[in-house]
Amino acid sequence: MARTAVSGRLAWRVARLAEFRDETPTARTLVFDLPGWPGHLAGQHVDVRLTAADGYRAQRSYSLAAPVNGDRVELTVQRVADGEVSEHLTGPYAIGDPVEIRGPIGGWFAWRPTNPEPVLLIAGGSGIVPLMAMIRARRAAGVRTPFKLIYSLRTPAEQYYADELRTPVAGLDITYVYTRELPEGRPGIPKRIDVATLNTAAWPAEFGATSFICGPTAFVETAADILQALGHDPHRIRTERFGPSRD
Ligand SMILES: Cc1cc2nc3c(=O)[nH]c(=O)nc-3n(C[C@H](O)[C@H](O)[C@H](O)COP(=O)(O)OP(=O)(O)OC[C@H]3O[C@@H](n4cnc5c(N)ncnc54)[C@H](O)[C@@H]3O)c2cc1C
């Protein structure tokens, strides 16, 4: 029984692109129709597999960007220069085109709306994707769990979900950190996340928050190290690494 459930969950399913939205000039949200999708938790990811006409296959992981919504599944893909899969998904891949998806994958980097502890979300670049699924899951469940989001990005133009995040939400506190260019009129200079940032913008360690950190590998490791140095319980720090950073 358990084996059937597991193999069923990880079966490849054919998804077709139903809609898309450009988040930035280089990042696209893809909404798929995925019949038979078993559902997922905010924070989980999927494997996406492309097959070329000559049978060549490429497979990559992508985080689910939205909470469960029937047979609809949403991903946001950042185009990486010379990236085999991301250039296709953010370029020629068109409405109605098929792709194979399996999942959901990952149970540790997941947030359940029944969890009452405060939540700290720390995103680096496209690492915002699974954290946005958590913010959306909180809203969909109508719970008031206190959330803080610290979103590090290179420039204001690279922000994903800008309109949605601009709308104030009670109990969701957002801090932006810009590493290359500040929004017009914002005082200070660009900088990376550091001890001072997390000391000011994160929950104090004694609040016992659960932290979810996601982004390029080096970013995630730096942020996790700082949280631990500030006294956060390492068992409450959950991380997801997207891969190399070109910064
Ligand atoms: C659990 C998990 C979840 C992920 N979720 C997302 C997501 O929600 N959205 C998203 O856009 N990506 C996500 N990724 C990254 C994604 O899986 C791919 O690595 C990325 O799309 C690049 O694949 P590619 O085929 O286009 O590039 P490749 O052809 O594999 O690589 C091309 C070049 O880009 C570099 N590169 C590879 N991966 C990255 C990267 N992540 N960042 C910067 N440079 C890279 C390579 O070193 C190489 O030089 C996730 C990764 C993991 C492990």
Ligand as a Chemical Component Dictionary entry (heavy atoms), coordinates in Angstrom:
data_LIG
# 
_chem_comp.id                   LIG 
_chem_comp.type                 NON-POLYMER 
_chem_comp.pdbx_formal_charge   0 
_chem_comp.three_letter_code    LIG 
# 
loop_
_chem_comp_atom.comp_id 
_chem_comp_atom.atom_id 
_chem_comp_atom.alt_atom_id 
_chem_comp_atom.type_symbol 
_chem_comp_atom.charge 
_chem_comp_atom.model_Cartn_x 
_chem_comp_atom.model_Cartn_y 
_chem_comp_atom.model_Cartn_z 
_chem_comp_atom.pdbx_ordinal 
LIG C1  C1  C 0 15.184 21.876 -5.108  1  
LIG C2  C2  C 0 15.433 22.880 -6.214  2  
LIG C3  C3  C 0 14.443 23.788 -6.534  3  
LIG C4  C4  C 0 14.656 24.723 -7.553  4  
LIG N1  N1  N 0 13.677 25.623 -7.832  5  
LIG C5  C5  C 0 13.868 26.548 -8.795  6  
LIG C6  C6  C 0 12.852 27.517 -9.080  7  
LIG O1  O1  O 0 11.778 27.542 -8.457  8  
LIG N2  N2  N 0 13.096 28.418 -10.069 9  
LIG C7  C7  C 0 14.275 28.418 -10.783 10 
LIG O2  O2  O 0 14.429 29.258 -11.673 11 
LIG N3  N3  N 0 15.251 27.517 -10.522 12 
LIG C8  C8  C 0 15.072 26.581 -9.568  13 
LIG N4  N4  N 0 16.047 25.645 -9.322  14 
LIG C9  C9  C 0 17.239 25.603 -10.201 15 
LIG C10 C10 C 0 16.942 24.727 -11.441 16 
LIG O3  O3  O 0 16.816 23.369 -11.028 17 
LIG C11 C11 C 0 18.059 24.762 -12.491 18 
LIG O4  O4  O 0 19.303 24.528 -11.869 19 
LIG C12 C12 C 0 18.121 26.073 -13.259 20 
LIG O5  O5  O 0 16.882 26.335 -13.916 21 
LIG C13 C13 C 0 19.232 26.016 -14.324 22 
LIG O6  O6  O 0 18.987 24.932 -15.193 23 
LIG P1  P1  P 0 19.368 25.051 -16.734 24 
LIG O7  O7  O 0 19.141 23.718 -17.367 25 
LIG O8  O8  O 0 18.682 26.211 -17.364 26 
LIG O9  O9  O 0 20.917 25.390 -16.693 27 
LIG P2  P2  P 0 22.138 24.360 -16.935 28 
LIG O10 O10 O 0 22.169 23.999 -18.391 29 
LIG O11 O11 O 0 22.037 23.255 -15.933 30 
LIG O12 O12 O 0 23.369 25.254 -16.537 31 
LIG C14 C14 C 0 23.805 26.355 -17.385 32 
LIG C15 C15 C 0 24.750 27.240 -16.616 33 
LIG O13 O13 O 0 24.063 27.876 -15.525 34 
LIG C16 C16 C 0 24.659 27.555 -14.282 35 
LIG N5  N5  N 0 23.553 27.276 -13.353 36 
LIG C17 C17 C 0 22.903 26.099 -13.207 37 
LIG N6  N6  N 0 21.955 26.207 -12.263 38 
LIG C18 C18 C 0 21.989 27.470 -11.817 39 
LIG C19 C19 C 0 21.258 28.183 -10.832 40 
LIG N7  N7  N 0 20.287 27.612 -10.104 41 
LIG N8  N8  N 0 21.575 29.491 -10.646 42 
LIG C20 C20 C 0 22.543 30.086 -11.361 43 
LIG N9  N9  N 0 23.284 29.447 -12.292 44 
LIG C21 C21 C 0 23.015 28.155 -12.518 45 
LIG C22 C22 C 0 25.501 26.329 -14.525 46 
LIG O14 O14 O 0 26.607 26.296 -13.654 47 
LIG C23 C23 C 0 25.920 26.513 -15.963 48 
LIG O15 O15 O 0 27.028 27.386 -16.040 49 
LIG C24 C24 C 0 15.875 24.724 -8.278  50 
LIG C25 C25 C 0 16.876 23.799 -7.945  51 
LIG C26 C26 C 0 16.664 22.904 -6.927  52 
LIG C27 C27 C 0 17.774 21.928 -6.598  53 
# 
loop_
_chem_comp_bond.comp_id 
_chem_comp_bond.atom_id_1 
_chem_comp_bond.atom_id_2 
_chem_comp_bond.value_order 
_chem_comp_bond.pdbx_ordinal 
LIG C1  C2  SING 1  
LIG C2  C3  SING 2  
LIG C2  C26 DOUB 3  
LIG C3  C4  DOUB 4  
LIG C4  N1  SING 5  
LIG C4  C24 SING 6  
LIG N1  C5  DOUB 7  
LIG C5  C6  SING 8  
LIG C5  C8  SING 9  
LIG C6  O1  DOUB 10 
LIG C6  N2  SING 11 
LIG N2  C7  SING 12 
LIG C7  O2  DOUB 13 
LIG C7  N3  SING 14 
LIG N3  C8  DOUB 15 
LIG C8  N4  SING 16 
LIG N4  C9  SING 17 
LIG N4  C24 SING 18 
LIG C9  C10 SING 19 
LIG C10 O3  SING 20 
LIG C10 C11 SING 21 
LIG C11 O4  SING 22 
LIG C11 C12 SING 23 
LIG C12 O5  SING 24 
LIG C12 C13 SING 25 
LIG C13 O6  SING 26 
LIG O6  P1  SING 27 
LIG P1  O7  DOUB 28 
LIG P1  O8  SING 29 
LIG P1  O9  SING 30 
LIG O9  P2  SING 31 
LIG P2  O10 DOUB 32 
LIG P2  O11 SING 33 
LIG P2  O12 SING 34 
LIG O12 C14 SING 35 
LIG C14 C15 SING 36 
LIG C15 O13 SING 37 
LIG C15 C23 SING 38 
LIG O13 C16 SING 39 
LIG C16 N5  SING 40 
LIG C16 C22 SING 41 
LIG N5  C17 SING 42 
LIG N5  C21 SING 43 
LIG C17 N6  DOUB 44 
LIG N6  C18 SING 45 
LIG C18 C19 SING 46 
LIG C18 C21 DOUB 47 
LIG C19 N7  SING 48 
LIG C19 N8  DOUB 49 
LIG N8  C20 SING 50 
LIG C20 N9  DOUB 51 
LIG N9  C21 SING 52 
LIG C22 O14 SING 53 
LIG C22 C23 SING 54 
LIG C23 O15 SING 55 
LIG C24 C25 DOUB 56 
LIG C25 C26 SING 57 
LIG C26 C27 SING 58 
# 
